[in-house]
Amino acid sequence: MSQPRVPGDDENTLELPCGQTMVAGELDLGMREFKCDCGETHAVVMDVHPPERFLPDFLVEVLREAIETTSEEMPEFDTPHLLGVVLEEFPEAVVAYDASENADVGYAMAWVTEFDSRRLHEIVVELVVELMEHAVSHADDDEALSAFEQEMVEFDVAEFVDQYRAERDLEAEDPYA
């Protein structure tokens, strides 16, 4: 049975990667993921969530120093840039919602993925490692590239995510981390 909608409410509706829909106001600022009617759990990220949700402080600082942004609205590397990389890599698995005209929700941008929050965390780390490897390859320093590649052979993304989430105690912050 279809749900009655307020005229014009379609602009506040997100069509999720699974095909279900939800109203933007259902996304809570503390929400990291939610159990969908489709039976899956979807990760939620908002522009107000810090990139440290996924990466250690020191690495965020390095990325901010190394990456030049071209946006006046977002002059430094931040969560929207991380999710932009995820969206670029997985366009069918991420829905972006621009809430900048909707002052009622408390965020300007939100992303909902077909992945749960843990898998999204792994994807973000994997993509940042790829970006770092690409940057090192442009340094024209074969020794640095070789050292970086050797370190990455030993780097276990899943283990890093487990340790980082335990260290940040994400489960205690939010049962849907």
C-alpha positions as CSV (number, residue, x, y, z in Angstrom):
1,M,0.0,0.0,0.0
2,S,1.4,3.4,-0.9
3,Q,2.1,5.9,1.8
4,P,0.5,9.3,1.6
5,R,3.0,12.1,1.0
6,V,2.9,15.8,1.5
7,P,3.0,17.6,-1.9
8,G,6.6,18.6,-2.6
9,D,7.9,16.0,-0.1
10,D,9.7,14.1,-2.9
11,E,12.6,16.5,-2.7
12,N,13.2,15.3,0.9
13,T,13.1,11.6,-0.1
14,L,16.2,9.5,-0.7
15,E,16.0,6.5,-3.0
16,L,18.5,4.1,-1.4
17,P,20.9,1.8,-3.3
18,C,18.6,-1.1,-2.6
19,G,15.6,0.6,-4.2
20,Q,13.8,1.4,-0.9
21,T,13.0,5.0,-0.1
22,M,13.3,7.0,3.1
23,V,12.6,10.6,4.2
24,A,15.8,12.7,4.8
25,G,14.5,13.6,8.3
26,E,14.8,10.0,9.4
27,L,18.6,10.3,9.3
28,D,19.8,11.2,12.7
29,L,23.1,13.0,13.3
30,G,24.4,10.2,15.5
31,M,23.3,7.5,13.0
32,R,26.2,5.4,11.5
33,E,24.0,2.7,9.9
34,F,20.5,1.4,10.0
35,K,18.6,-1.8,9.3
36,C,16.6,-1.2,6.1
37,D,13.2,-2.7,5.2
38,C,15.1,-4.5,2.4
39,G,16.7,-6.7,5.1
40,E,20.2,-5.2,4.7
41,T,22.1,-2.8,6.9
42,H,23.2,0.5,5.2
43,A,26.0,2.8,6.4
44,V,25.2,6.4,6.9
45,V,27.7,9.2,6.7
46,M,27.1,13.0,7.0
47,D,29.3,15.9,6.2
48,V,29.3,16.7,10.0
49,H,31.0,13.4,10.7
50,P,34.7,13.9,11.0
51,P,37.1,12.0,8.7
52,E,38.6,10.6,11.9
53,R,35.6,8.3,12.0
54,F,37.6,6.3,9.4
55,L,41.3,7.4,9.8
56,P,43.7,8.3,12.6
57,D,44.2,12.0,13.4
58,F,47.8,12.1,12.1
59,L,46.7,10.7,8.7
60,V,43.9,13.2,8.3
61,E,46.4,16.0,9.0
62,V,48.8,14.5,6.4
63,L,45.9,14.3,3.8
64,R,44.9,17.9,4.6
65,E,48.4,19.1,4.0
66,A,49.0,17.0,0.9
67,I,45.6,17.4,-0.9
68,E,44.6,20.7,-2.4
69,T,40.9,21.2,-2.8
70,T,39.3,23.3,-5.4
71,S,36.1,24.0,-3.5
72,E,35.4,27.3,-1.8
73,E,32.7,25.6,0.3
74,M,35.2,22.9,1.5
75,P,38.6,24.5,1.5
76,E,40.3,21.5,3.3
77,F,40.2,17.8,2.9
78,D,37.2,16.4,4.9
79,T,34.6,13.7,5.0
80,P,32.8,14.8,1.8
81,H,36.1,14.2,-0.1
82,L,36.4,10.7,1.4
83,L,32.8,9.9,0.4
84,G,33.4,11.4,-3.0
85,V,36.1,8.9,-3.6
86,V,33.8,6.1,-2.5
87,L,31.0,7.4,-4.7
88,E,33.4,7.6,-7.7
89,E,34.5,4.0,-7.1
90,F,31.1,2.6,-6.3
91,P,28.5,4.8,-8.1
92,E,25.7,2.3,-7.9
93,A,26.3,1.5,-4.2
94,V,26.2,5.1,-2.8
95,V,23.4,7.6,-2.7
96,A,24.2,11.2,-1.9
97,Y,21.6,13.6,-0.5
98,D,22.1,17.3,-0.7
99,A,20.3,18.8,2.3
100,S,21.9,22.2,2.1
101,E,18.5,23.8,1.5
102,N,16.8,21.8,4.3
103,A,17.6,23.5,7.6
104,D,15.5,21.0,9.5
105,V,17.9,18.1,9.3
106,G,21.1,19.4,10.8
107,Y,23.5,18.4,8.0
108,A,24.2,19.7,4.5
109,M,25.2,16.3,2.9
110,A,24.4,12.7,3.7
111,W,25.5,9.5,2.0
112,V,23.8,6.1,2.4
113,T,25.6,3.1,1.1
114,E,24.6,-0.5,0.3
115,F,27.4,-1.5,2.6
116,D,27.2,-1.6,6.4
117,S,29.4,0.8,8.3
118,R,32.2,-1.7,8.9
119,R,32.5,-2.6,5.3
120,L,32.4,1.1,4.3
121,H,35.2,1.7,6.8
122,E,37.3,-1.0,5.1
123,I,36.5,0.5,1.6
124,V,37.6,4.0,2.8
125,V,40.9,2.7,4.1
126,E,41.5,0.7,1.0
127,L,40.9,3.8,-1.2
128,V,43.0,6.0,0.9
129,V,45.9,3.5,0.6
130,E,45.4,3.5,-3.2
131,L,45.5,7.3,-3.2
132,M,48.7,7.3,-1.1
133,E,50.3,4.7,-3.4
134,H,49.4,6.9,-6.4
135,A,50.9,9.9,-4.7
136,V,54.1,8.1,-3.8
137,S,54.4,6.8,-7.4
138,H,54.5,10.4,-8.6
139,A,57.4,11.4,-6.3
140,D,59.9,9.9,-8.7
141,D,61.6,8.1,-5.8
142,D,61.8,4.4,-6.6
143,E,63.1,3.7,-3.1
144,A,60.2,5.4,-1.4
145,L,57.7,3.6,-3.7
146,S,59.3,0.3,-3.1
147,A,59.3,0.9,0.7
148,F,55.7,1.9,0.6
149,E,54.6,-1.1,-1.4
150,Q,56.5,-3.4,1.0
151,E,54.7,-1.8,3.9
152,M,51.3,-2.3,2.2
153,V,52.0,-5.9,1.5
154,E,52.1,-6.4,5.3
155,F,49.2,-4.0,5.9
156,D,45.9,-5.9,6.8
157,V,43.0,-3.5,6.2
158,A,40.5,-5.7,8.1
159,E,42.8,-5.9,11.1
160,F,43.5,-2.2,11.0
161,V,39.7,-1.5,10.9
162,D,39.1,-3.9,13.8
163,Q,41.8,-2.2,15.9
164,Y,40.8,1.3,15.0
165,R,37.2,0.7,15.8
166,A,38.1,-0.9,19.1
167,E,40.5,2.0,19.9
168,R,37.8,4.6,19.1
169,D,35.2,2.4,20.9
170,L,32.7,3.0,18.1
171,E,30.5,0.3,19.4
172,A,30.1,2.2,22.7
173,E,29.3,5.5,21.0
174,D,26.6,4.1,18.8
175,P,25.3,0.5,18.6
176,Y,25.0,1.0,14.8
177,A,28.7,2.0,14.3
